[in-house]
């Protein structure tokens, strides 16, 4: 259970639970589709062999290529002590309260009272991270975060007063689309579409810490627009092409590190994977720093523009070290 219960791939629990609840037999094609729909694109590399071969033993192959579940339809798993200890540790993260009201957080905390946390926040030291992180304990920040989450769920426009880094304040009506977390900056940012924009569905990125006021509008859409298409238009023509040596859990760590990027991953030999990462100008520097943090476990082989930036940064770092 320790291997299955992973803070990195919690969605694996969700997909396996849904498979348990489905019909007892499934084709391998259906299984692949279900994994891709519920997890990451590269999850097939990790999950499929463990579900269909000598792994966790969930399925056995039958004649005709069908896979039959070895679990009964009423199979259920209670929380283990390890899981409870992990959840207790998560409650110690100051970001977790953004997702709950004080009452909800109190109820969850009470349910885990007496449980020793698996780890403490001070057990971790983060390198190459900016120090001016968001203030997650700020009541106004929490209020804005939860207002945005509710608006995304309801497809509601929000009237947002935003302050730029030059202290210039602007007010616009936005349709929130997605909240993203930057590990490097330790900040949340909002991806949204400005209402009535003449520039089409251009995606705006707003740092939550710079939002000064949020007012509900009561105006809703039937569904959120597909802004992924707009994001793809902003990507450079050629993605970053990296080779990952799967040593010291490098593949799993890379999938976590680059989870917020659109990417495509494939296995090219026994312990090497090729990953194409699509990015735009606004995320270029952050991606560069993230790739460098892996050291020799990752080799950049393209694009030429990204390789040039990588070499320039390494030369600047070398010059600083020589001083």
C-alpha positions as MATLAB code, in Angstrom:
seq = 'XXXXXXXXXXXXXXXXXXXXXXXXXXXXXXXXXXXXXXXXXXXXXXXXXXXXXXXXXXXXXXXXXXXXXXXXXXXXXXXXXXXXXXXXXXXXXXXXXXXXXXXXXXXXXXXXXXXXXXXXXXXXXXXXXXXXXXXXXXXXXXXXXXXXXXXXXXXXXXXXXXXXXXXXXXXXXXXXXXXXXXXXXXXXXXXXXXXXXXXXXXXXXXXXXXXXXXXXXXXXXXXXXXXXXXXXXXXXXXXXXXXXXXXXXXXXXXXXXXXXXXXXXXXXXXXXXXXXXXXXXXXXXXXXXXXXXXXXXXXXXXXXXXXXXXXXXXXXXXXXXXX';
ca = [
       0.000    0.000    0.000;
       2.902    2.356    0.641;
       3.820    2.253   -3.065;
       0.231    2.838   -4.165;
      -0.425    5.661   -1.753;
       1.612    8.418   -3.324;
       1.317   12.145   -2.810;
       2.512   12.538   -6.389;
      -0.056   10.350   -8.129;
      -3.138   10.526   -5.943;
      -5.217   10.322   -9.129;
      -4.071    6.708   -9.452;
      -6.280    5.868   -6.502;
      -9.206    7.557   -8.211;
      -8.795    5.674  -11.490;
      -8.334    2.308   -9.741;
     -11.364    2.934   -7.551;
     -13.489    3.713  -10.603;
     -12.227    0.553  -12.332;
     -13.244   -1.517   -9.305;
     -16.771   -0.101   -9.545;
     -17.086   -0.848  -13.264;
     -17.991   -4.131  -14.947;
     -15.809   -7.069  -14.034;
     -14.340   -7.482  -17.532;
     -12.687   -4.807  -19.649;
     -10.605   -4.815  -22.816;
      -7.050   -3.510  -22.770;
      -8.097   -0.752  -25.192;
     -10.839    0.398  -22.796;
      -8.399    0.259  -19.906;
      -5.895    2.464  -21.765;
      -8.621    5.000  -22.584;
      -9.818    5.089  -18.971;
      -6.295    5.719  -17.651;
      -5.614    8.488  -20.179;
      -8.924   10.196  -19.388;
      -8.417   10.108  -15.613;
      -4.661   10.572  -15.242;
      -1.750   12.094  -17.114;
      -0.825   11.267  -20.692;
       2.340    9.492  -19.529;
       0.469    7.506  -16.844;
       0.154    4.581  -19.254;
       3.907    4.084  -18.895;
       3.490    3.556  -15.162;
       0.016    2.144  -14.570;
      -0.726   -0.220  -17.437;
       2.084   -2.738  -16.791;
       1.204   -2.888  -13.088;
      -2.476   -3.507  -13.780;
      -2.063   -6.087  -16.540;
       1.169   -7.933  -15.677;
       2.884   -9.277  -12.572;
       2.261   -6.108  -10.598;
      -0.568   -5.321   -8.222;
      -2.681   -8.237   -9.403;
      -5.909   -6.353  -10.124;
      -6.581   -8.100  -13.452;
      -6.038  -11.468  -15.028;
      -6.034  -12.013  -18.767;
      -8.783  -14.188  -20.233;
      -9.265  -15.694  -23.659;
     -10.213  -13.152  -26.294;
      -7.933  -10.470  -24.844;
     -10.313   -9.439  -22.067;
      -9.086   -8.526  -18.612;
     -11.101   -9.772  -15.638;
     -10.919   -8.085  -12.258;
      -9.783  -10.283   -9.406;
     -11.677   -8.121   -6.909;
     -15.292   -8.614   -5.869;
     -17.790   -5.837   -6.763;
     -18.209   -4.878   -3.090;
     -14.462   -4.546   -2.524;
     -13.642   -1.588   -0.268;
     -10.470   -0.469    1.473;
     -10.502    1.493    4.744;
      -7.875    4.139    5.387;
      -4.628    2.633    6.606;
      -2.543    4.129    9.414;
      -0.072    5.274    6.759;
      -2.786    7.100    4.822;
      -4.146    8.750    7.960;
      -0.635    9.855    8.950;
      -0.111   11.285    5.445;
      -3.416   13.184    5.544;
      -2.464   14.588    8.950;
       0.777   15.871    7.421;
      -1.135   17.506    4.570;
      -3.239   19.416    7.118;
      -0.022   21.025    8.380;
       0.627   22.616    4.972;
      -0.526   26.235    5.079;
      -1.919   25.952    1.519;
      -4.495   23.296    2.447;
      -6.750   25.773    4.261;
      -7.300   27.623    0.997;
      -9.552   24.777   -0.116;
     -11.773   24.602    2.978;
     -13.858   26.855    5.165;
     -12.841   27.117    8.818;
     -15.712   24.797    9.740;
     -14.766   22.158    7.159;
     -11.113   22.298    8.152;
     -12.050   21.892   11.821;
     -14.133   18.795   11.075;
     -11.328   17.149    9.086;
      -8.777   18.009   11.752;
     -11.033   16.562   14.463;
     -11.461   13.314   12.499;
      -7.658   12.902   12.508;
      -7.114   13.935   16.104;
      -4.588   11.757   17.857;
      -2.920   10.745   14.563;
       0.822   11.346   14.387;
       1.806   13.074   11.120;
       3.960   11.131    8.694;
       6.254   14.138    8.265;
       6.490   17.767    9.360;
       6.841   20.872    7.169;
      10.254   21.584    8.682;
      11.490   18.203    7.431;
      11.797   19.709    3.934;
      14.287   22.243    2.609;
      13.470   23.838   -0.759;
      16.275   25.046   -3.007;
      16.118   27.464   -5.963;
      12.842   28.943   -4.773;
      11.967   32.630   -4.586;
      11.538   33.964   -1.054;
       8.612   36.340   -1.705;
       5.956   33.620   -1.546;
       2.215   34.234   -1.295;
       0.772   34.802    2.178;
      -1.585   31.832    2.452;
      -2.691   32.840    5.948;
      -4.014   36.209    4.766;
      -7.839   36.142    5.236;
      -8.360   38.259    2.101;
      -6.171   35.935    0.041;
      -8.179   32.927    1.256;
     -11.440   34.740    0.493;
     -10.296   35.512   -3.061;
      -9.053   31.945   -3.599;
     -12.369   30.419   -2.581;
     -14.361   32.973   -4.593;
     -12.365   31.990   -7.680;
     -12.884   28.261   -7.061;
     -16.632   28.793   -6.721;
     -16.715   30.911   -9.883;
     -14.854   28.225  -11.863;
     -17.368   25.611  -10.675;
     -20.325   27.853  -11.587;
     -18.810   29.322  -14.802;
     -19.403   32.808  -13.352;
     -17.718   36.042  -14.392;
     -15.921   37.984  -11.656;
     -15.253   41.716  -11.369;
     -11.560   41.821  -10.400;
      -9.471   44.779   -9.246;
      -5.852   43.940  -10.054;
      -2.617   45.715   -9.197;
       0.362   45.309  -11.512;
       3.941   45.093  -10.303;
       4.238   48.801  -11.063;
       1.349   49.533   -8.626;
      -1.015   50.373  -11.479;
      -4.571   49.259  -10.676;
      -7.047   48.096  -13.322;
     -10.523   46.628  -13.042;
     -11.841   44.103  -15.534;
     -14.516   41.438  -15.743;
     -12.973   37.979  -16.116;
     -14.241   34.456  -16.619;
     -11.927   32.354  -14.376;
     -10.745   29.164  -15.989;
      -8.012   27.533  -13.928;
      -5.821   28.004  -10.857;
      -2.172   27.048  -11.236;
       0.513   26.633   -8.584;
       4.144   27.506   -9.271;
       6.574   25.439   -7.211;
       9.460   27.734   -8.141;
       7.654   30.906   -7.032;
       5.504   29.297   -4.320;
       2.562   31.265   -5.687;
      -0.870   30.665   -7.178;
      -1.920   32.291  -10.415;
      -5.248   32.499  -12.199;
      -5.800   31.797  -15.873;
      -8.840   33.726  -17.074;
     -10.490   35.190  -20.159;
     -11.432   38.863  -20.145;
     -15.105   39.473  -20.890;
     -15.810   41.202  -24.201;
     -12.163   41.176  -25.220;
     -11.641   42.228  -28.832;
      -8.486   40.144  -28.910;
     -10.479   36.935  -28.946;
     -10.063   34.337  -26.264;
      -6.706   35.593  -25.092;
      -5.717   33.978  -21.805;
      -4.694   36.411  -19.071;
      -2.484   35.309  -16.163;
      -3.156   37.013  -12.822;
      -1.076   36.508   -9.685;
      -3.465   35.957   -6.791;
      -1.337   38.049   -4.459;
      -1.932   41.085   -6.708;
      -5.720   40.799   -6.692;
      -7.090   43.569   -4.485;
     -10.837   42.966   -4.789;
     -13.241   40.404   -6.243;
     -16.932   41.111   -6.757;
     -19.468   38.555   -8.037;
     -21.388   39.553  -11.157;
     -24.138   36.926  -11.300;
     -23.352   36.562  -15.004;
     -22.580   33.003  -16.037;
     -21.700   30.929  -19.075;
     -23.155   27.533  -19.883;
     -19.657   26.063  -19.833;
     -16.062   27.202  -19.660;
     -14.384   27.991  -22.993;
     -11.655   25.749  -24.348;
      -8.742   28.037  -23.589;
      -6.247   25.237  -24.145;
      -6.488   26.106  -27.830;
      -5.586   29.711  -27.051;
      -2.712   28.565  -24.865;
      -1.383   26.361  -27.657;
      -1.343   29.371  -29.999;
       1.055   31.090  -27.582;
       3.546   28.191  -27.562;
       6.821   28.410  -29.407;
       6.794   26.511  -32.682;
       9.283   23.945  -31.358;
       8.971   22.355  -27.897;
      11.834   21.627  -25.530;
      13.048   18.078  -26.163;
      14.637   16.382  -23.170;
      15.931   12.902  -22.434;
      15.278   11.581  -18.922;
      17.462    8.862  -17.406;
      15.179    6.983  -15.054;
      17.607    6.754  -12.175;
      16.899    7.842   -8.574;
      13.196    8.160   -9.471;
      14.013   10.822  -12.076;
      11.026   10.008  -14.309;
       8.497   10.266  -11.490;
      10.091   13.471  -10.185;
      10.101   14.965  -13.684;
       6.420   14.164  -14.233;
       5.628   15.976  -10.995;
       7.901   18.928  -11.749;
       6.492   19.452  -15.248;
       2.876   18.548  -14.412;
       1.618   22.041  -15.287;
       3.069   21.935  -18.821;
       1.579   20.296  -21.875;
       3.931   17.488  -22.791;
       4.339   14.179  -24.579;
       6.459   11.345  -23.163;
       7.626    8.066  -24.668;
      10.071    5.337  -23.700;
      12.998    5.003  -26.110;
      15.095    2.329  -24.364;
      15.360    0.395  -21.099;
      15.868    3.385  -18.768;
      15.577    6.458  -21.031;
      12.470    8.485  -21.841;
      11.972   11.288  -24.334;
       9.744   14.158  -23.208;
       8.549   17.059  -25.352;
       7.499   20.083  -23.287;
       5.431   22.851  -24.869;
       5.862   26.340  -23.423;
       5.646   30.051  -24.180;
       7.682   33.153  -23.392;
       6.055   33.753  -19.995;
       7.148   30.343  -18.656;
      10.515   30.094  -20.410;
      12.778   31.161  -17.526;
      10.895   29.082  -14.968;
      11.108   25.993  -17.188;
      14.821   26.587  -17.728;
      15.511   26.676  -13.973;
      13.350   23.593  -13.373;
      15.230   21.565  -15.986;
      18.621   22.613  -14.611;
      17.590   21.438  -11.128;
      17.706   17.804  -12.351;
      21.418   17.910  -13.154;
      22.735   14.953  -15.215;
      19.423   13.051  -14.988;
      18.048   15.239  -17.810;
      19.730   16.044  -21.120;
      18.356   18.850  -23.306;
      18.620   18.006  -27.015;
      16.366   20.709  -28.497;
      15.199   23.240  -29.420;
      18.157   25.317  -30.624;
      16.712   28.451  -29.044;
      16.289   26.772  -25.651;
      19.782   25.244  -25.868;
      21.205   28.709  -26.492;
      19.439   30.112  -23.424;
      20.629   27.137  -21.380;
      24.257   27.674  -22.375;
      24.042   31.420  -21.675;
      22.690   30.780  -18.188;
      25.371   28.197  -17.398;
      28.102   30.573  -18.598;
      26.730   33.374  -16.391;
      26.613   31.013  -13.430;
      30.183   29.882  -14.122;
      31.372   33.488  -14.255;
      29.718   34.228  -10.889;
      31.300   31.158   -9.309;
      34.725   32.293  -10.549;
      34.464   35.675   -8.779;
];
